[in-house]
Amino acid sequence: MRVLVPGASGMLAREVVRELLARGHEVQGIDARPWPGAPAEVPIHVVDVRKRAAEDIIRHFRPEAVIHMATVTHLREKSEDRYRINLGGTRAVFEYANAHGVGQVIFVGRHTFYGAYPDAPLYHTEDEPPMAAHSFPELADLIAADLYASTALWRMPNLKTSVLRICYTLGPARHGTLAAFLRFHRVPTVLGFDPLFQFMHDHDVARAIAQCLEAKLHGVYNVAGPPPLPLSTIIRGVGHQPIPMPEPLLRLAFGRLGFPSLPPAAIAHLKYPIVVDATSFRKATGFEHRKDEGQTIEAFRKSLRESSPRSVVS
Amino acid sequence: MSEEIRSRVGRLDIPWNQYGIDPYGTARDDLVWFFEAARALYRSYFHVQSFGFENVPARGRAMLVGNHSGGVALDGLMLIAAVFLEMDPPRLAQAMIEKFLAHVPFASPLLSRVGQLTGLPEHVVRLLRDERLLLVFPEGARGTAKLFWKRNSLVQFGTGFMRLALQTGTPIVPFGFVGGGLAIPTIANSYKLGRLLGAPYVPLTPWLLPVPLPVRLAVRFGPAMHFEGSGNEDDASIEEKVEQVKERIRQLIGVGLEGLKSA
């Protein structure tokens, strides 16, 4: 299949591109950032996905599917910029795809859609609304992008649309919110809380996205691998030290004394779990994770030890 | 740490992963110390007498449904201890706990590590489909708020448990719990203090704090009740079924009180 990957230079997207190649697909990427050392058979077009040039790439390449991974997730970007990039980019991807006869679009979203709040069911299902959207303004654009992507399900009936809500990734790519949080030797936690965290190996995420492509899923799906673990278990598994701190102190510590820099709203994510039920996805695709929770933690731990610079391990 | 508890935890029908955690966040090692403490309360502090375990299924889904007795959820803890310590193989009863506890530091992860989840219909259905043993107090917080002189009465039952039991085809094992009202004789409930602490209320005793007295407690399970239906029936027919359960619990409380008197 001819597959276009907007956001192809991202760490997780690179895994997806490699997985697609291994499965015999023809892949091109679009990204504002270059990908030095990209596989020779994968052209990476360095353009903004919202610009006219991106549409022209679709006209020429005529992809049968688009895997949209061009959302900004890190919290360094200013909120307004992120809003424009994530929503404008998502709109552009769907409109180009619809206008140029692309058969299928996969929106790669996140399980943080559901939010972390105390009276949530432990396993979230796809029918739930984003109950904590108000409490974490820094994630509002991603929630909006997820909901916007879902509108393609009825607005663009000729398009197979899948909206994936994928749990945290962990592994050799050392990429993603959880990986960034665990990178520090002293990992702050909220005193008196130890929520369950759900994560899966980078390679399994790439396989899940590829299987979604091949199954031509149409709908909203949670994607997860092994069952969740308490945060403290994960931190120790990585070989790092959890530092439980009273909540008010933790707010002050973010971004100081070698602690990660996080917005205050992130504290809810360190108190309450976000765990998803991925049964529907498994049923629809036959997906099974290959790396269990222990192997995933070990892969991440090893890659942290091996090299401090952020080189990509394939 | 005693071998008895460790071996019992090992015989629980729970799928542990390599870290000794189940898919709900229950931790095998935490269960060991939890049941050490619960056993001390159950055997040494309170002297709990328990009857009717032949009515509790040895495996598979079931709902233990009974009355609240005592100003804090001591009855729940003793129930969980009873089916763990007295049954062979032991079972882990999973209570549907008050929502406010999820906010409370230390209580929130502690309850999660010993298999106790917030009382949500989603949790009930998921655990039952996983063939777990559920512990339900349909009186809810109204039940723990019972004052001393009303200690053996029953307040209004919620009906959600019945709909969920019908929906999942789950047998209901009724139980009566007596003595908790003597352990914690509530003379008043302070809703103001409760608001301050983020709880629905705080029970007050003659010695102010709800510290329980080492009295005799008794729990009695009755034969399992099987109801037919989809869970989609109108309120009246659900309430009629709930009333049957309530009546059975009332009888079990009566038998329990007789037992405590003659002991």
Interface residues (C-beta under 8 A of the other chain):
Chain A: P118 D119 P121 L122 Y123 T125 V190 L191 G192 F193 D194 P195 L196 P226 P227 P228 L229 P230 T233 G237 K271 Y272 P273 D292 E293 G294
Chain B: N17 Q18 Y19 I21 D22 P23 Y24 G25 A27 K99 A102 H103 V104 P105 F106 S108 P109 S112 R113 L117 T118 L120 E122 H123 R126
